[in-house]
């Protein structure tokens, strides 16, 4: 398999995704130490796990509890890493950009399933 050097456009997209991946890693480290905000006298550094919005179906699926939130962060990190590395394996600029878009779109719709069933 031949590795291709990404174009400037692909590198800009990859750099943006790398910045987002770094934020996810930092959020994961912060969330792994944080407590829930549920009891009214909430801690200073808390996350909204198990809030009523998540339980009633109106909120986000990944805020149901701390374990699911941390798993979703790992899944999103894997999806982003896969998207960042995909242009190296593609033949051209447009296939590299299309691969990034497809991986992110499929990851967005499949993240809940992957979080609940794979990890």
Order of alpha helices (4+ residues) and beta strands (2+ residues): alpha-beta-beta-alpha-alpha-alpha
